Amino acid sequence: MTLSVVIPAFNEERLLPSTLAALHQSLECLHQLGWSTEVIVCDNNSTDRTADIARAHGATVVFEPINMIGRARNAGAQAATGDWIVFLDADSIPSPALLQSMTKAIRTGNCFAGGSTLRLDGGPPSAHFVTAVWNLISWTGRWPAGSFIFVETAAFHEIGGFSLKQFAGEELDLARRLKRSDRARGRRLRILTGTPLITSARKIRLYKPREILGFMLRALFRPRSTMASREACSMWYDGRR
């Protein structure tokens, strides 16, 4: 079995080194099982040392000139050679235990895609409460968080990859289409709960509560127009890191 890890990265020179170092350590558990792995970083038109850092850590680097998360993920997936793809955010760290849980789900034969519950690496109690609510929604509705998605490569390409119309929330659109695909017949999209993905709480530190709440309300009441607007999704694109 072969696994490709795709990391979209826009100006991630600060957090990418620790993510890649931890990822390589975690991938060792797959190598011990006889899996082959590759790490692909998509430089999404960065203006810092993102690409150089990725190469220094042994990653294959591809370039996507249009600054859009879905495009970056698709560009990385086009370069992937694995039977399965993991889409991992540049500020998130999967533990060996999480990757082992993923391989167990894959080996059952009845799982064609999935994700993981989350745990923030910091932030106030309110942020952890919101994360806990999201984890419940994710698990019950089988909605993977964009910071960690694993999917059978053939299934990903059959549905056309990530949407090029959304600047955020593209992982939910992907999951919706995966659930309706032929690959879903008799198989499941699994949300792993035993070993949550550790992901950065930096948005909590970088943005004011009113900015975050404002986005959440717009996304709740006007989801289509909000996700289709770069300006509305500026927290992902304004370069604050």
Steps between C-alpha positions, in 0.01 A plus 500: 500500500622851424398825667546858380481785750402830336555824690370828355723782620476878468771690689548221753872537575433533873297186567585277205836378638348353817210351302732325254738379771214350703336356188815312398521349848136394488536347153756256640214292640372452144844406372516230767177359355655488154330810362677741266445872559571834337450856619391769254486867593308729268651848514190712448681812374688564824725802541713348777726194531220243498624314191864495614403366842286226344787387276743506792270255680493264203157592364412522134394857422241595242386853423148639468498869400135571584461547873214264586505206739298270275730571205808435713363169621405396147845593369663288769263211425592512131862434595410222745584141411348327802200269521372730775539872561509683832431873482670659799511867599841660548419586863381154606683197637369144464630268769626147424189370678273698266673364190480149643125547554471618141679192364274272705194672352641464149585134549142413595414542132173681576646851532570717196561835672507662839626757742572556866373689799716797605686628803633857513856560614390793714243777522229598750233263637243643258711385204525149641122497555437597137744230391316243712170600337659468156640156591150383588359634173790350307460156653121475482472647150823348366638840399882507496687812606719640223811476715506120461324308223594158371346368179550224249679664208269347239192625686647850526568525128168343402306787656733767360686596817436815700267771379660799326210723600556506877767687693416314823283207601609305192551191715127485579412522132752223428349278771148561369599389150700203630199375695292509181762329284501140383789430736265559794290194422557256782788708639532785747659835555651459847576765762775378732442596863755319715804716425403854394710702260698772675439823313608860555284748687678787326181649352382553857819692572512694171138609464264681731194313629270729302685413177466127561139527613417719202633240259317217676169686485543584131592138427194378693241728340658554156721197445523503121579868453735502799708200391515630141651833610873544557427815698255321731755220553789742556618316813646236269646742245610827659844365585483539879705216647 
